[in-house]
């Protein structure tokens, strides 16, 4: 048996719909986001879970909660799984950022690995803190199924880091819709991506939500 990491992005929030930059902001899930969390728990409650690691934000905790309640497994909160810090861009739309922070925006879009949102965080910094959590999991659990509930940018950066993809291309190479699931298996050859951005467990009405 091998270690399998299940990366689950949190369910829908208002910022998932509007496209506003939301990192350190801490919105609740929308009613549909809560439905996504319940749908995931219903679909995956019978899997033999070893542990559940969660970003300590309201939207990720609420996403993990139904499965934790169904399985009796206590979530382990880790700051390293938090979303990218958008600094002065928090809560703003792309249009507002381009209007007020155009030079920083261009640099970030061109090379986000080494350039940050104004006052925010680079992909290199996110990979550094998130990799500590992944290393902890690998050291503690050589086998089993571990759920990691995190955020859009953070999951994409983790996956790029594990798979040897240039961190500066995380937006171009990895898709991660709201409440989507990606699975990585660890074996003798290293990380193997087995599933990416899967939302087949939820019904069509939730999958077709705009802007997720």
One Martini backbone bead per residue (centre of mass of N, CA, C, O) as a GRO file, in nm:
protein
  212
    1UNK     BB    1   0.099   0.034   0.018
    2UNK     BB    2   0.024   0.376  -0.026
    3UNK     BB    3   0.049   0.711  -0.040
    4UNK     BB    4  -0.240   0.935  -0.033
    5UNK     BB    5  -0.316   1.252  -0.166
    6UNK     BB    6  -0.597   1.469  -0.095
    7UNK     BB    7  -0.687   1.753  -0.280
    8UNK     BB    8  -0.902   2.007  -0.138
    9UNK     BB    9  -1.096   2.246  -0.228
   10UNK     BB   10  -1.284   2.470  -0.137
   11UNK     BB   11  -1.572   2.596  -0.142
   12UNK     BB   12  -1.783   2.823  -0.218
   13UNK     BB   13  -1.759   3.172  -0.258
   14UNK     BB   14  -1.801   3.495  -0.336
   15UNK     BB   15  -1.513   3.504  -0.475
   16UNK     BB   16  -1.560   3.276  -0.677
   17UNK     BB   17  -1.769   3.452  -0.838
   18UNK     BB   18  -1.617   3.746  -0.870
   19UNK     BB   19  -1.281   3.727  -0.860
   20UNK     BB   20  -1.171   3.816  -0.612
   21UNK     BB   21  -0.921   3.876  -0.392
   22UNK     BB   22  -0.858   3.580  -0.172
   23UNK     BB   23  -0.674   3.511   0.125
   24UNK     BB   24  -0.696   3.651   0.422
   25UNK     BB   25  -0.962   3.644   0.384
   26UNK     BB   26  -1.279   3.517   0.572
   27UNK     BB   27  -1.505   3.362   0.425
   28UNK     BB   28  -1.778   3.208   0.376
   29UNK     BB   29  -1.973   2.986   0.266
   30UNK     BB   30  -2.194   2.916   0.059
   31UNK     BB   31  -2.463   2.726   0.023
   32UNK     BB   32  -2.322   2.572  -0.211
   33UNK     BB   33  -2.057   2.516  -0.060
   34UNK     BB   34  -2.190   2.335   0.154
   35UNK     BB   35  -2.293   2.126  -0.051
   36UNK     BB   36  -2.014   2.037  -0.144
   37UNK     BB   37  -1.918   1.928   0.130
   38UNK     BB   38  -2.144   1.717   0.161
   39UNK     BB   39  -2.088   1.563  -0.103
   40UNK     BB   40  -1.808   1.470  -0.028
   41UNK     BB   41  -1.880   1.314   0.229
   42UNK     BB   42  -2.076   1.115   0.093
   43UNK     BB   43  -1.858   0.998  -0.114
   44UNK     BB   44  -1.594   0.964   0.122
   45UNK     BB   45  -1.665   0.818   0.402
   46UNK     BB   46  -1.567   0.509   0.319
   47UNK     BB   47  -1.293   0.588   0.327
   48UNK     BB   48  -0.971   0.515   0.450
   49UNK     BB   49  -0.878   0.733   0.675
   50UNK     BB   50  -0.590   0.878   0.836
   51UNK     BB   51  -0.606   1.198   0.764
   52UNK     BB   52  -0.668   1.564   0.837
   53UNK     BB   53  -0.575   1.854   0.661
   54UNK     BB   54  -0.603   2.216   0.747
   55UNK     BB   55  -0.685   2.518   0.687
   56UNK     BB   56  -0.739   2.806   0.919
   57UNK     BB   57  -1.016   2.858   0.763
   58UNK     BB   58  -1.346   2.882   0.728
   59UNK     BB   59  -1.370   2.749   0.438
   60UNK     BB   60  -1.205   2.488   0.510
   61UNK     BB   61  -1.340   2.391   0.765
   62UNK     BB   62  -1.627   2.365   0.637
   63UNK     BB   63  -1.536   2.150   0.427
   64UNK     BB   64  -1.426   1.929   0.639
   65UNK     BB   65  -1.650   1.878   0.855
   66UNK     BB   66  -1.839   1.654   0.738
   67UNK     BB   67  -1.617   1.434   0.729
   68UNK     BB   68  -1.533   1.442   1.023
   69UNK     BB   69  -1.814   1.367   1.133
   70UNK     BB   70  -1.842   1.094   0.970
   71UNK     BB   71  -1.546   0.967   1.084
   72UNK     BB   72  -1.405   1.101   1.355
   73UNK     BB   73  -1.190   1.294   1.243
   74UNK     BB   74  -0.946   1.512   1.328
   75UNK     BB   75  -0.848   1.810   1.248
   76UNK     BB   76  -0.542   1.952   1.110
   77UNK     BB   77  -0.395   2.253   1.159
   78UNK     BB   78  -0.228   2.458   0.893
   79UNK     BB   79  -0.064   2.741   0.789
   80UNK     BB   80   0.078   2.624   0.524
   81UNK     BB   81  -0.230   2.605   0.378
   82UNK     BB   82  -0.268   2.873   0.303
   83UNK     BB   83  -0.327   3.129   0.124
   84UNK     BB   84  -0.241   3.364  -0.057
   85UNK     BB   85  -0.102   3.676  -0.016
   86UNK     BB   86  -0.240   3.989  -0.149
   87UNK     BB   87  -0.244   4.226   0.023
   88UNK     BB   88  -0.356   4.512  -0.140
   89UNK     BB   89  -0.564   4.314  -0.310
   90UNK     BB   90  -0.765   4.260  -0.111
   91UNK     BB   91  -1.097   4.248  -0.245
   92UNK     BB   92  -1.016   4.294  -0.531
   93UNK     BB   93  -1.025   4.340  -0.852
   94UNK     BB   94  -0.865   4.316  -1.143
   95UNK     BB   95  -0.932   4.605  -1.235
   96UNK     BB   96  -0.831   4.751  -0.978
   97UNK     BB   97  -0.541   4.649  -0.989
   98UNK     BB   98  -0.470   4.759  -1.275
   99UNK     BB   99  -0.519   5.059  -1.194
  100UNK     BB  100  -0.321   5.070  -0.915
  101UNK     BB  101  -0.104   4.797  -0.992
  102UNK     BB  102   0.025   4.743  -1.276
  103UNK     BB  103   0.325   4.666  -1.245
  104UNK     BB  104   0.284   4.437  -1.041
  105UNK     BB  105   0.087   4.277  -1.215
  106UNK     BB  106   0.274   4.217  -1.452
  107UNK     BB  107   0.490   4.068  -1.288
  108UNK     BB  108   0.300   3.849  -1.172
  109UNK     BB  109   0.200   3.735  -1.447
  110UNK     BB  110   0.487   3.666  -1.558
  111UNK     BB  111   0.632   3.601  -1.242
  112UNK     BB  112   0.509   3.447  -0.955
  113UNK     BB  113   0.750   3.314  -0.814
  114UNK     BB  114   0.910   3.618  -0.766
  115UNK     BB  115   0.633   3.771  -0.770
  116UNK     BB  116   0.419   3.989  -0.596
  117UNK     BB  117   0.182   4.110  -0.460
  118UNK     BB  118   0.120   4.387  -0.305
  119UNK     BB  119   0.239   4.279  -0.003
  120UNK     BB  120   0.284   3.978  -0.063
  121UNK     BB  121   0.315   3.652  -0.222
  122UNK     BB  122   0.501   3.405  -0.337
  123UNK     BB  123   0.536   3.094  -0.470
  124UNK     BB  124   0.793   3.024  -0.317
  125UNK     BB  125   0.677   3.079  -0.032
  126UNK     BB  126   0.445   2.878  -0.047
  127UNK     BB  127   0.610   2.624  -0.105
  128UNK     BB  128   0.777   2.633   0.155
  129UNK     BB  129   0.541   2.605   0.366
  130UNK     BB  130   0.386   2.362   0.238
  131UNK     BB  131   0.622   2.150   0.234
  132UNK     BB  132   0.623   2.103   0.542
  133UNK     BB  133   0.352   1.953   0.548
  134UNK     BB  134   0.417   1.729   0.348
  135UNK     BB  135   0.660   1.620   0.507
  136UNK     BB  136   0.503   1.545   0.759
  137UNK     BB  137   0.321   1.338   0.626
  138UNK     BB  138   0.543   1.151   0.510
  139UNK     BB  139   0.671   1.089   0.795
  140UNK     BB  140   0.400   0.975   0.937
  141UNK     BB  141   0.289   0.852   0.644
  142UNK     BB  142   0.342   0.574   0.433
  143UNK     BB  143   0.033   0.519   0.446
  144UNK     BB  144  -0.263   0.598   0.295
  145UNK     BB  145  -0.527   0.848   0.351
  146UNK     BB  146  -0.486   1.201   0.285
  147UNK     BB  147  -0.633   1.502   0.368
  148UNK     BB  148  -0.618   1.824   0.186
  149UNK     BB  149  -0.736   2.143   0.286
  150UNK     BB  150  -0.749   2.418   0.060
  151UNK     BB  151  -0.633   2.623  -0.206
  152UNK     BB  152  -0.593   2.722  -0.517
  153UNK     BB  153  -0.296   2.820  -0.527
  154UNK     BB  154  -0.171   2.620  -0.326
  155UNK     BB  155  -0.235   2.358  -0.476
  156UNK     BB  156  -0.095   2.427  -0.742
  157UNK     BB  157   0.186   2.463  -0.615
  158UNK     BB  158   0.217   2.186  -0.490
  159UNK     BB  159   0.190   2.025  -0.753
  160UNK     BB  160   0.428   2.150  -0.898
  161UNK     BB  161   0.639   2.070  -0.686
  162UNK     BB  162   0.591   1.756  -0.705
  163UNK     BB  163   0.605   1.748  -1.049
  164UNK     BB  164   0.819   1.960  -1.174
  165UNK     BB  165   0.684   2.241  -1.207
  166UNK     BB  166   0.688   2.550  -1.278
  167UNK     BB  167   0.585   2.787  -1.055
  168UNK     BB  168   0.524   3.019  -1.273
  169UNK     BB  169   0.285   2.801  -1.404
  170UNK     BB  170   0.037   2.737  -1.218
  171UNK     BB  171  -0.196   2.881  -1.390
  172UNK     BB  172  -0.127   2.718  -1.674
  173UNK     BB  173  -0.130   2.391  -1.564
  174UNK     BB  174  -0.352   2.425  -1.323
  175UNK     BB  175  -0.663   2.313  -1.220
  176UNK     BB  176  -0.905   2.459  -0.949
  177UNK     BB  177  -1.191   2.423  -0.858
  178UNK     BB  178  -1.439   2.426  -0.663
  179UNK     BB  179  -1.418   2.137  -0.479
  180UNK     BB  180  -1.177   2.001  -0.590
  181UNK     BB  181  -0.998   1.692  -0.681
  182UNK     BB  182  -0.666   1.576  -0.599
  183UNK     BB  183  -0.434   1.301  -0.675
  184UNK     BB  184  -0.150   1.163  -0.492
  185UNK     BB  185   0.102   0.925  -0.540
  186UNK     BB  186   0.334   0.744  -0.331
  187UNK     BB  187   0.634   0.602  -0.450
  188UNK     BB  188   0.934   0.489  -0.570
  189UNK     BB  189   0.901   0.732  -0.804
  190UNK     BB  190   0.710   0.913  -0.661
  191UNK     BB  191   0.501   1.141  -0.765
  192UNK     BB  192   0.154   1.065  -0.873
  193UNK     BB  193  -0.082   1.171  -1.086
  194UNK     BB  194  -0.436   1.062  -1.078
  195UNK     BB  195  -0.587   1.343  -1.017
  196UNK     BB  196  -0.775   1.637  -1.161
  197UNK     BB  197  -1.027   1.842  -1.081
  198UNK     BB  198  -1.250   1.670  -0.935
  199UNK     BB  199  -1.640   1.677  -0.961
  200UNK     BB  200  -1.816   1.405  -0.987
  201UNK     BB  201  -1.958   1.394  -0.695
  202UNK     BB  202  -2.129   1.617  -0.801
  203UNK     BB  203  -2.373   1.782  -0.921
  204UNK     BB  204  -2.455   1.966  -1.195
  205UNK     BB  205  -2.542   2.226  -1.050
  206UNK     BB  206  -2.266   2.265  -0.907
  207UNK     BB  207  -2.069   2.236  -1.152
  208UNK     BB  208  -2.224   2.498  -1.305
  209UNK     BB  209  -2.110   2.709  -1.149
  210UNK     BB  210  -2.014   3.021  -1.166
  211UNK     BB  211  -1.678   3.113  -1.110
  212UNK     BB  212  -1.510   2.839  -0.982
   0.00000   0.00000   0.00000
